[in-house]
Amino acid sequence: MVWVLLAVVALGGGVASALQIRGALEREREYRRAPACAAVPAKASGCVWDQEFTVRSAAMNRGERGESPEAKLVLPSGKPWEVTFLRSEPVMSEMQPGEKVVGVIWHGQVVEVRDAEGRRQQTSDRPVGWPEDRLGGALACVSFGLAALVGGLWPLFARGDGRHATAAKMVRWHGVGLGATAILTLWAQASNDWPLWAIPAIWGPLALLLLASMTAFALGALRGDLDDDVPAPREPQPQTS
């Protein structure tokens, strides 16, 4: 039943991620089309404004469970502004107190930070990259969830049959591989700044190979090819006088 519960949770998360893809795409397009603000925006606005900040503190929070890298920036007026990042590279890890950085403000949020050398890093409020994250999460959760659901329910309908139990196990663990492959594909896409379509283009063929492997192992288990070889008991040798 544990696998069935994991499958339900994963499928729920996968469906939720899939439903967010369109909204994330629209938000990213809106940001890329946003014009530069003519003056400092007095309230949250759809235009983009480059604002200079001074770094007050920066904490990478390595080893802190659930804590993201964060920095406290200060406006020329003295007003503090806290921002968080998904990772520490390439800008956040180099921030030093007193250093000047430029924050890109959009809809009242700092979505990107640039240092004096021109390096850029998006914050946790970034609009760019969310469609890829949602797509990768949907592929990982749905593929794992479906395999885990089949592999979890299968033994319940074939109780006491060792071969069916082994086949179900093959399905479940191949589902883990499908989900992990989707996560690794998302990581490769983000690291290399590939377009959105690269995720299904890379993950699709790998998923087909894993599905073929899962089918082969499941059929082999049903045929008994994966049964443990138990040596037959040796017959006693006749005594010779």
RACORZI-V904350 format. One record per residue. N is the residue number from 1. RES is the residue in one small letter. SS is DSSP state (~ for helix, > for strand, _ for the rest). OMEGA is omega in degrees with one decimal (none if undefined). BURIAL is 1 if it has 9 or more other C-alpha atoms within 8 Angstrom, else 0. Layout:
N;RES;SS;OMEGA;BURIAL / N;RES;SS;OMEGA;BURIAL
This chain:
1;m;_;179.4;0 / 2;v;~;-179.5;0 / 3;w;~;178.2;1 / 4;v;~;178.0;1 / 5;l;~;176.7;0 / 6;l;~;-179.9;1 / 7;a;~;-179.3;1 / 8;v;~;178.9;1 / 9;v;~;-178.5;1 / 10;a;~;179.6;1 / 11;l;~;176.5;1 / 12;g;~;177.7;0 / 13;g;~;179.4;1 / 14;g;~;178.2;1 / 15;v;~;178.9;1 / 16;a;~;178.7;1 / 17;s;~;-179.3;1 / 18;a;~;-179.7;1 / 19;l;~;-178.5;0 / 20;q;~;-175.0;1 / 21;i;~;-177.4;1 / 22;r;~;179.1;0 / 23;g;~;178.8;0 / 24;a;~;177.6;1 / 25;l;~;179.8;1 / 26;e;~;179.8;0 / 27;r;~;178.8;1 / 28;e;~;178.6;1 / 29;r;~;178.7;0 / 30;e;~;179.9;0 / 31;y;~;-178.4;1 / 32;r;~;-179.9;0 / 33;r;~;-174.3;0 / 34;a;_;177.3;1 / 35;p;_;175.4;0 / 36;a;>;179.0;0 / 37;c;_;178.5;1 / 38;a;_;178.9;0 / 39;a;_;-179.9;0 / 40;v;_;-178.8;0 / 41;p;_;-179.4;0 / 42;a;_;177.8;0 / 43;k;_;-178.8;0 / 44;a;_;-173.9;1 / 45;s;_;178.9;1 / 46;g;_;175.2;0 / 47;c;_;-175.4;1 / 48;v;>;-178.9;1 / 49;w;>;175.4;1 / 50;d;>;-176.2;0 / 51;q;>;177.5;0 / 52;e;>;177.8;1 / 53;f;>;169.8;1 / 54;t;>;-179.4;1 / 55;v;>;175.2;1 / 56;r;>;179.2;1 / 57;s;>;177.7;1 / 58;a;>;-178.8;1 / 59;a;>;-179.4;0 / 60;m;_;175.2;1 / 61;n;_;177.8;1 / 62;r;_;-179.2;0 / 63;g;_;178.5;0 / 64;e;_;-176.4;0 / 65;r;_;177.3;0 / 66;g;_;-179.2;0 / 67;e;_;179.2;0 / 68;s;_;172.1;1 / 69;p;>;-176.2;1 / 70;e;>;178.2;1 / 71;a;>;175.1;1 / 72;k;>;-179.6;1 / 73;l;>;-177.9;1 / 74;v;>;175.3;1 / 75;l;_;175.4;1 / 76;p;_;178.6;0 / 77;s;_;-177.7;0 / 78;g;_;179.8;0 / 79;k;_;179.3;0 / 80;p;>;-179.2;0 / 81;w;>;-178.4;0 / 82;e;>;177.5;0 / 83;v;>;176.5;1 / 84;t;>;-177.8;1 / 85;f;>;176.1;1 / 86;l;_;179.9;0 / 87;r;_;-175.0;0 / 88;s;_;-177.5;1 / 89;e;_;2.8;0 / 90;p;_;-173.2;1 / 91;v;_;-170.6;1 / 92;m;~;-177.5;1 / 93;s;~;-178.3;0 / 94;e;~;-178.1;0 / 95;m;_;177.5;1 / 96;q;_;177.2;1 / 97;p;_;-179.5;1 / 98;g;_;-179.8;0 / 99;e;_;177.7;0 / 100;k;>;176.0;1 / 101;v;>;177.4;1 / 102;v;>;176.9;1 / 103;g;>;177.2;1 / 104;v;>;-176.5;1 / 105;i;>;179.3;1 / 106;w;>;-176.6;1 / 107;h;_;175.3;0 / 108;g;_;-179.5;0 / 109;q;>;172.1;0 / 110;v;>;-174.9;1 / 111;v;>;-178.8;1 / 112;e;>;178.3;1 / 113;v;>;176.7;1 / 114;r;>;177.2;1 / 115;d;_;-176.4;1 / 116;a;_;-179.6;0 / 117;e;_;177.5;0 / 118;g;_;177.6;0 / 119;r;_;-175.9;1 / 120;r;>;172.9;1 / 121;q;>;179.6;1 / 122;q;>;178.3;1 / 123;t;_;178.5;1 / 124;s;_;179.6;1 / 125;d;_;-175.3;0 / 126;r;_;171.8;1 / 127;p;_;-176.5;1 / 128;v;_;177.1;0 / 129;g;_;-179.8;1 / 130;w;~;178.1;1 / 131;p;~;178.6;1 / 132;e;~;178.7;1 / 133;d;~;-178.6;1 / 134;r;~;-179.9;1 / 135;l;~;178.7;1 / 136;g;~;178.1;1 / 137;g;~;178.9;1 / 138;a;~;179.8;1 / 139;l;~;-178.8;1 / 140;a;~;-175.3;1 / 141;c;~;-177.0;1 / 142;v;~;-178.8;1 / 143;s;~;176.9;1 / 144;f;~;-176.8;1 / 145;g;~;-180.0;1 / 146;l;~;-179.8;1 / 147;a;~;179.5;1 / 148;a;~;179.3;1 / 149;l;~;178.2;1 / 150;v;~;-179.0;1 / 151;g;~;178.7;1 / 152;g;~;-179.5;1 / 153;l;~;-176.1;1 / 154;w;~;-178.3;1 / 155;p;~;-179.7;1 / 156;l;~;179.5;0 / 157;f;~;179.1;0 / 158;a;_;-177.5;1 / 159;r;_;177.0;0 / 160;g;_;-179.9;0 / 161;d;_;-176.0;0 / 162;g;~;-178.5;0 / 163;r;~;177.2;1 / 164;h;~;178.1;1 / 165;a;~;178.4;1 / 166;t;~;178.4;1 / 167;a;~;178.5;1 / 168;a;~;178.3;1 / 169;k;~;177.6;1 / 170;m;~;179.0;1 / 171;v;~;-177.7;1 / 172;r;~;-175.6;1 / 173;w;~;172.1;1 / 174;h;~;174.0;1 / 175;g;~;175.1;1 / 176;v;~;178.3;1 / 177;g;~;178.4;1 / 178;l;~;179.0;1 / 179;g;~;-179.6;1 / 180;a;~;178.7;1 / 181;t;~;177.5;1 / 182;a;~;178.6;1 / 183;i;~;179.2;1 / 184;l;~;176.9;0 / 185;t;~;177.2;1 / 186;l;~;178.7;1 / 187;w;~;179.5;0 / 188;a;~;179.6;0 / 189;q;~;-178.7;1 / 190;a;~;-178.3;1 / 191;s;~;-177.2;0 / 192;n;~;178.9;0 / 193;d;_;176.3;0 / 194;w;_;179.6;0 / 195;p;_;-176.7;0 / 196;l;_;-175.3;0 / 197;w;~;179.5;0 / 198;a;~;-177.9;1 / 199;i;~;177.4;1 / 200;p;~;-179.5;0 / 201;a;~;179.8;0 / 202;i;~;-174.7;1 / 203;w;~;-176.4;1 / 204;g;~;179.2;0 / 205;p;~;178.4;0 / 206;l;~;178.4;1 / 207;a;~;178.3;1 / 208;l;~;177.5;0 / 209;l;~;179.1;0 / 210;l;~;177.2;1 / 211;l;~;176.7;1 / 212;a;~;177.9;0 / 213;s;~;179.2;0 / 214;m;~;179.0;1 / 215;t;~;-179.4;1 / 216;a;~;-179.4;0 / 217;f;~;179.9;1 / 218;a;~;177.9;1 / 219;l;~;176.6;1 / 220;g;~;178.1;1 / 221;a;~;179.8;1 / 222;l;~;177.6;1 / 223;r;~;-178.2;0 / 224;g;_;-179.3;0 / 225;d;_;-178.1;0 / 226;l;_;177.9;0 / 227;d;_;175.7;0 / 228;d;_;177.3;0 / 229;d;_;178.9;0 / 230;v;_;-178.8;0 / 231;p;_;179.5;0 / 232;a;_;-179.5;0 / 233;p;_;-179.4;0 / 234;r;_;178.1;0 / 235;e;_;180.0;0 / 236;p;_;178.9;0 / 237;q;_;178.9;0 / 238;p;_;179.3;0 / 239;q;_;176.5;0 / 240;t;_;-179.8;0 / 241;s;_;none;0
